[in-house]
């Protein structure tokens, strides 16, 4: 965290001079000291976060791909000659293999971000999802994003 804070400090300053560099070290050190003192930061967990970065990057890239793919499907659905025949909304109870609360939130938000699906309810072992058609339901049943989130959970 101190390195990230220092990089942010440098990014928010217009110029890099010796006094800015020294003052940044002092500010970051004081901030980390106070965060540690009030139990908002644990330095021992910094490496856990760093070890999850590749999995997080893979998740974000896959999420962008899935959103793009769903957008194309929604465009084709809306511009089809008879969209009313193809749109068959449904509520699905999907088994949720994600164990952590943050993982379940990530999954629910990913589902809602993807066009054609909206998360209605999240439980410990299920997710209720509104899907606009069968294609959206199939995407949920064969979710690669779940596997990416489970991969991030393994690194906890």
ROSE-366269 format. One record per residue (C-alpha): residue in three letters; x, y, z. Coordinates in nm, 2 decimals, padded with zeros to 4 digits. Example, Ala and Ser with C-alpha at 12.3 -4.5 7.8 and 13.67 -1.06 7.14 Angstrom:
// residues 2
+------+--------+--------+--------+
! type !     xx !     yy !     zz !
+------+--------+--------+--------+
!  ala !  01.23 ! -00.45 !  00.78 !
!  ser !  01.37 ! -00.11 !  00.71 !
+------+--------+--------+--------+
//
This chain:
// residues 156
+------+--------+--------+--------+
! type !     xx !     yy !     zz !
+------+--------+--------+--------+
!  unk !  00.00 !  00.00 !  00.00 !
!  unk !  00.27 !  00.25 !  00.07 !
!  unk !  00.41 !  00.21 ! -00.28 !
!  unk !  00.07 !  00.26 ! -00.43 !
!  unk !  00.00 !  00.57 ! -00.22 !
!  unk !  00.34 !  00.71 ! -00.32 !
!  unk !  00.27 !  00.65 ! -00.69 !
!  unk ! -00.07 !  00.83 ! -00.65 !
!  unk !  00.11 !  01.11 ! -00.47 !
!  unk !  00.35 !  01.15 ! -00.76 !
!  unk !  00.07 !  01.12 ! -01.02 !
!  unk ! -00.14 !  01.40 ! -00.85 !
!  unk !  00.16 !  01.64 ! -00.84 !
!  unk !  00.22 !  01.85 ! -01.15 !
!  unk !  00.60 !  01.84 ! -01.12 !
!  unk !  00.85 !  01.62 ! -00.96 !
!  unk !  01.11 !  01.80 ! -00.75 !
!  unk !  01.32 !  01.70 ! -00.45 !
!  unk !  01.08 !  01.87 ! -00.21 !
!  unk !  00.78 !  01.70 ! -00.36 !
!  unk !  00.95 !  01.36 ! -00.34 !
!  unk !  01.06 !  01.41 !  00.03 !
!  unk !  00.72 !  01.55 !  00.13 !
!  unk !  00.55 !  01.26 ! -00.04 !
!  unk !  00.76 !  01.01 !  00.17 !
!  unk !  00.66 !  01.19 !  00.49 !
!  unk !  00.29 !  01.21 !  00.40 !
!  unk !  00.27 !  00.84 !  00.30 !
!  unk !  00.46 !  00.73 !  00.61 !
!  unk !  00.23 !  00.93 !  00.84 !
!  unk ! -00.08 !  00.80 !  00.65 !
!  unk !  00.03 !  00.44 !  00.68 !
!  unk !  00.12 !  00.49 !  01.05 !
!  unk ! -00.23 !  00.63 !  01.13 !
!  unk ! -00.41 !  00.36 !  00.91 !
!  unk ! -00.21 !  00.09 !  01.10 !
!  unk ! -00.29 !  00.25 !  01.44 !
!  unk ! -00.67 !  00.25 !  01.38 !
!  unk ! -00.66 ! -00.11 !  01.23 !
!  unk ! -00.76 !  00.00 !  00.88 !
!  unk ! -00.44 ! -00.15 !  00.72 !
!  unk ! -00.24 ! -00.46 !  00.78 !
!  unk !  00.10 ! -00.47 !  00.61 !
!  unk !  00.11 ! -00.85 !  00.63 !
!  unk ! -00.18 ! -00.87 !  00.38 !
!  unk ! -00.02 ! -00.65 !  00.12 !
!  unk !  00.15 ! -00.95 ! -00.05 !
!  unk ! -00.19 ! -01.13 ! -00.06 !
!  unk ! -00.33 ! -00.85 ! -00.26 !
!  unk ! -00.03 ! -00.84 ! -00.49 !
!  unk ! -00.05 ! -01.21 ! -00.55 !
!  unk ! -00.42 ! -01.17 ! -00.67 !
!  unk ! -00.34 ! -00.90 ! -00.93 !
!  unk ! -00.29 ! -01.14 ! -01.22 !
!  unk ! -00.62 ! -01.31 ! -01.14 !
!  unk ! -00.79 ! -00.97 ! -01.11 !
!  unk ! -00.66 ! -00.86 ! -01.45 !
!  unk ! -00.77 ! -01.18 ! -01.61 !
!  unk ! -01.12 ! -01.13 ! -01.46 !
!  unk ! -01.15 ! -00.77 ! -01.58 !
!  unk ! -01.04 ! -00.87 ! -01.93 !
!  unk ! -01.29 ! -01.15 ! -01.94 !
!  unk ! -01.57 ! -00.93 ! -01.81 !
!  unk ! -01.50 ! -00.67 ! -02.08 !
!  unk ! -01.51 ! -00.95 ! -02.34 !
!  unk ! -01.84 ! -01.09 ! -02.20 !
!  unk ! -02.00 ! -00.74 ! -02.19 !
!  unk ! -01.89 ! -00.68 ! -02.55 !
!  unk ! -02.03 ! -01.02 ! -02.66 !
!  unk ! -02.36 ! -00.96 ! -02.48 !
!  unk ! -02.39 ! -00.61 ! -02.64 !
!  unk ! -02.35 ! -00.77 ! -02.99 !
!  unk ! -02.62 ! -01.02 ! -02.90 !
!  unk ! -02.86 ! -00.75 ! -02.77 !
!  unk ! -02.81 ! -00.55 ! -03.09 !
!  unk ! -02.89 ! -00.85 ! -03.30 !
!  unk ! -03.19 ! -00.93 ! -03.08 !
!  unk ! -03.33 ! -00.58 ! -03.10 !
!  unk ! -03.27 ! -00.54 ! -03.48 !
!  unk ! -03.40 ! -00.88 ! -03.57 !
!  unk ! -03.72 ! -00.88 ! -03.78 !
!  unk ! -03.94 ! -01.02 ! -03.50 !
!  unk ! -03.77 ! -00.93 ! -03.17 !
!  unk ! -04.09 ! -01.01 ! -02.97 !
!  unk ! -04.06 ! -01.38 ! -03.08 !
!  unk ! -03.70 ! -01.40 ! -02.97 !
!  unk ! -03.74 ! -01.22 ! -02.64 !
!  unk ! -03.85 ! -01.47 ! -02.37 !
!  unk ! -03.77 ! -01.32 ! -02.03 !
!  unk ! -03.72 ! -01.56 ! -01.74 !
!  unk ! -03.61 ! -01.57 ! -01.38 !
!  unk ! -03.34 ! -01.83 ! -01.32 !
!  unk ! -03.22 ! -01.97 ! -00.99 !
!  unk ! -02.85 ! -02.03 ! -01.05 !
!  unk ! -02.64 ! -02.24 ! -00.82 !
!  unk ! -02.36 ! -02.02 ! -00.68 !
!  unk ! -02.03 ! -02.19 ! -00.61 !
!  unk ! -01.86 ! -01.87 ! -00.48 !
!  unk ! -01.78 ! -01.89 ! -00.11 !
!  unk ! -01.68 ! -01.53 ! -00.01 !
!  unk ! -01.91 ! -01.24 !  00.03 !
!  unk ! -01.69 ! -01.02 ! -00.19 !
!  unk ! -01.68 ! -01.29 ! -00.46 !
!  unk ! -02.06 ! -01.32 ! -00.46 !
!  unk ! -02.09 ! -00.94 ! -00.49 !
!  unk ! -01.84 ! -00.95 ! -00.78 !
!  unk ! -02.04 ! -01.22 ! -00.95 !
!  unk ! -02.37 ! -01.04 ! -00.90 !
!  unk ! -02.23 ! -00.71 ! -01.03 !
!  unk ! -02.08 ! -00.88 ! -01.33 !
!  unk ! -02.41 ! -01.04 ! -01.41 !
!  unk ! -02.59 ! -00.71 ! -01.38 !
!  unk ! -02.32 ! -00.53 ! -01.60 !
!  unk ! -02.37 ! -00.78 ! -01.88 !
!  unk ! -02.66 ! -00.67 ! -02.11 !
!  unk ! -02.96 ! -00.90 ! -02.11 !
!  unk ! -02.92 ! -01.01 ! -01.74 !
!  unk ! -03.00 ! -00.85 ! -01.41 !
!  unk ! -02.92 ! -01.00 ! -01.06 !
!  unk ! -03.24 ! -01.00 ! -00.86 !
!  unk ! -03.13 ! -01.17 ! -00.54 !
!  unk ! -02.81 ! -01.32 ! -00.40 !
!  unk ! -02.79 ! -01.59 ! -00.13 !
!  unk ! -02.51 ! -01.80 !  00.01 !
!  unk ! -02.55 ! -02.08 ! -00.25 !
!  unk ! -02.77 ! -01.93 ! -00.52 !
!  unk ! -02.83 ! -01.62 ! -00.74 !
!  unk ! -03.17 ! -01.53 ! -00.89 !
!  unk ! -03.11 ! -01.37 ! -01.23 !
!  unk ! -03.35 ! -01.21 ! -01.48 !
!  unk ! -03.25 ! -01.31 ! -01.83 !
!  unk ! -03.40 ! -01.16 ! -02.14 !
!  unk ! -03.37 ! -01.48 ! -02.35 !
!  unk ! -03.23 ! -01.83 ! -02.37 !
!  unk ! -02.89 ! -01.71 ! -02.49 !
!  unk ! -02.84 ! -01.50 ! -02.18 !
!  unk ! -02.94 ! -01.80 ! -01.97 !
!  unk ! -02.69 ! -02.02 ! -02.14 !
!  unk ! -02.42 ! -01.76 ! -02.08 !
!  unk ! -02.50 ! -01.78 ! -01.71 !
!  unk ! -02.50 ! -02.16 ! -01.70 !
!  unk ! -02.16 ! -02.18 ! -01.87 !
!  unk ! -02.01 ! -01.88 ! -01.68 !
!  unk ! -01.63 ! -01.84 ! -01.72 !
!  unk ! -01.65 ! -01.54 ! -01.48 !
!  unk ! -01.75 ! -01.77 ! -01.20 !
!  unk ! -01.43 ! -01.97 ! -01.26 !
!  unk ! -01.23 ! -01.65 ! -01.27 !
!  unk ! -01.38 ! -01.54 ! -00.93 !
!  unk ! -01.31 ! -01.89 ! -00.78 !
!  unk ! -00.95 ! -01.85 ! -00.90 !
!  unk ! -00.92 ! -01.52 ! -00.72 !
!  unk ! -01.07 ! -01.68 ! -00.40 !
!  unk ! -00.80 ! -01.95 ! -00.41 !
!  unk ! -00.54 ! -01.68 ! -00.37 !
!  unk ! -00.68 ! -01.56 ! -00.04 !
+------+--------+--------+--------+
//
